[in-house]
Amino acid sequence: MTRTLTAAAVLLAVLAVAGCSSGPSYNETVNNCQAALVKQYKAGGKGKPKECDGVKPDDYDALVMDAAMGHLGWTDSDGNFDENKMLDSATEAP
């Protein structure tokens, strides 16, 4: 009888924890925020997209910088910062 009650309690606990995570994970929220920032830069928009609600401030700052560098053409084909592209754009004639 004790084993049955213990098993039932564990099962209920697992179901309760699984039921509490109905929203997107933090990683999904960050990925959605990143996509929204890229889309916003392409459209010339400003401000914090609603998709970024729930993103930690330091992570949001990093995502904004990443989107800005990509928009300015300062990243390579893998999405990594390319110092040479930044320097080239700084020395180009307007």
N, C-alpha and C positions, 0 to 999 in steps of 0.2 A: 504494500500500500504506500509506503514511504517513497519507494522508487517511482511509482506512478505519479504521486504528487510532485516530486522533484522534477520529473520529466515534463509534466504539465506546466510547472512554473517556469522552467527554462524555455519551453516553447512559447509561452505567452510573452516572456521578456524579449525573445528574438523577434517575434511578430510586432511588438510595440516599438522596438528600435527601427525595424524595417519600415514601419508605417510612418514614422516621424520624418523620414527623408523623402518626402514627396516632391520637394522643389528641386531645382537644378543644383548640382554640386558646385563647389567654389570654382573648380577648374572650368566647368561649363560656363559659369558666369563670367569668368575672366576671358574665355574664348569669345563669348558673345560680345563682350565689351570691346575687345580688340577688333573684331569685325565691324562693329558699329563706328569705332573711331576712324578706321580706314575709309569706310563709306562716307562718313561725315567730311573728312579731309578732301576726298574727291569731289564732293558736292559744294565745297567752300563753306561749310557750316562751322559754327562755333558752339562752345558750351559743352557740358557733360551730358552725353547720351544717357537715357533712362536705363539702357542695358548695363550701364556701369554702376548702378546702384548696388551696394553690397560688396564692391571691390575695395580692398584695403587701400588707404591713401598712398602708401609707398608703391604698391603694385599699380595703382592707377597712374601715378606719375611716370613709372617706367613704360607703361603702355602708351601714354601720350607721347613720350620721347621717341618710342619705337615708330609710332605712326607718323610723327613729324619727319623723322629721318628717312623713312620710306617715301613720304610725299616729296621730300626735297631731292630724292634720288641718291641718297648717301648710303645705300645698302647694296650689297652684292646679290648675286642670283640666289644665294642661300638665305638671304635676309639678315646677314651680318653687317655691322657697320664697316664701311670702307673709307678709310681716312683719305685716300687718294681722290675718291669721287667728291668728298667734301672740299678738299683743297682745289680741285679742278673747278668746281662750281663757284668758289670764292674768287678765282682769278679770271673767270669768263667775262667778256665785255657784255654789258647789258644791251 
